[in-house]
């Protein structure tokens, strides 16, 4: 009888010790990314036919998780990173235009048109002619710089995307390696839990970077998908790479980037989430669109001013010559100004002293509904709306993620206060089991002394 009591009490001590160790592990990892709360799973030990039982046994240390909540959290994670990256890149693109600003393109163009108006009032004044040329050079320089700035945003995004792909491939390999280890039958007790925690941490990063879907498998293994394309299955991994084309300045639709599998034949991976998905979206859509805004501004300004100049006469009685030119393809990056241009201010078929009507016609382009100024204002407003929308989307995505994260952590996360309650419970169980052992020992000692 005493032997059975000691055995039962000893099983209680062992179970309580496992519980204490589990609580300690939980509290220590309360803030560890990817960690899943652990619980000691206990079961009654009872030999068939034994009316009393043989104590308690630890059947394992299980991790707390909810696959549905986990998928929602991963999806929200990818959506939040996507929205935040869109906002960041569009804000950088907007800043490259330097609008609105006291020295931005719009203000430089206002100065140009005002100088044409001043020249119209006094067309024979050489200084007025020089001011028109100088202000035109300022406009061209500002447009050139905006194109260079936009290209810099594109190049930075492209470099970032390339770095991300290298990191993502390394992380995919880590998940595949962990899958292989989890499939091993030689794992020591508790080792699989540690591997699953490590795997969760890597998958969290992948969700943020590329927006993966994780499908749980046997023994803690996982399959990773993007848009139905498998990247990790068991110990097998499919690496990805960027497919790039040459880029123009500023960015245009000829410079696209996409993600494809490295396997042959190449398969396009539909990256629609995460930081990488957002980076590719901005590179493929937004930056080329903004580049077209700049190109349209440059070509519209040059053609409207040059066409009007060629319709007028200079003070020397010659037909007007162009003020703007393009050093290559007609883009914002190649816009230039003829430094020694004599402005054809007169609108008469033959030069008339004091006639500045042609210069005034150009000045009137400042308020024309189809003028370069109106087009640029519309373009700047469009970019501003994109940035405003991106900020709202980022805020909404963050709120959604916080809700999903809270729901997921309510199951898998460590609540320290609850663990402290469990700690007291296991301590009491341990002390009670120890008391049983000491009582049995004292009883045996007393019986021996009485013999």
Secondary structure, DSSP 8 states (H G I E B T S, - for coil): -HHHHHHHHHHHHHHHHHHHHHHHHHHHTTT-TT---EEEEEEEE--TT-SS--EEEEEEEEE---HHHHHHHHHHHHHHHHHHHHHHHHHHHHHHHT-S-TTSHHHHHHHHHHHHHHHHHTTT-HHHHHHHHHHHHHHHHHHHHHHHHHHHHHHHHHHHHHHHHHHHHHHHHHHHHHHHHHT-TT--TTHHHHHHHHHHHHHHHHHHHH--EEEE-GGG-EEEEETTEEEEETTEE--EEEEE----SS--TTS-EEEEESSSS--B----SHHHHHHHHIIIIIHHHHHHHHHHHHHHHHHHHHHHHTTSB-TTS-B---SEEESSSSSGGGEEE-TT-----B-SSS--TT--HHHHHHHGGGG-TTSHHHHHHHHHHHHHHHHHHHHHHHHHHHHHHHHHHHHHHHHHS--HHHHHHHHHHHHHHHHHHHHHHHHHHHHHHHHHHH-
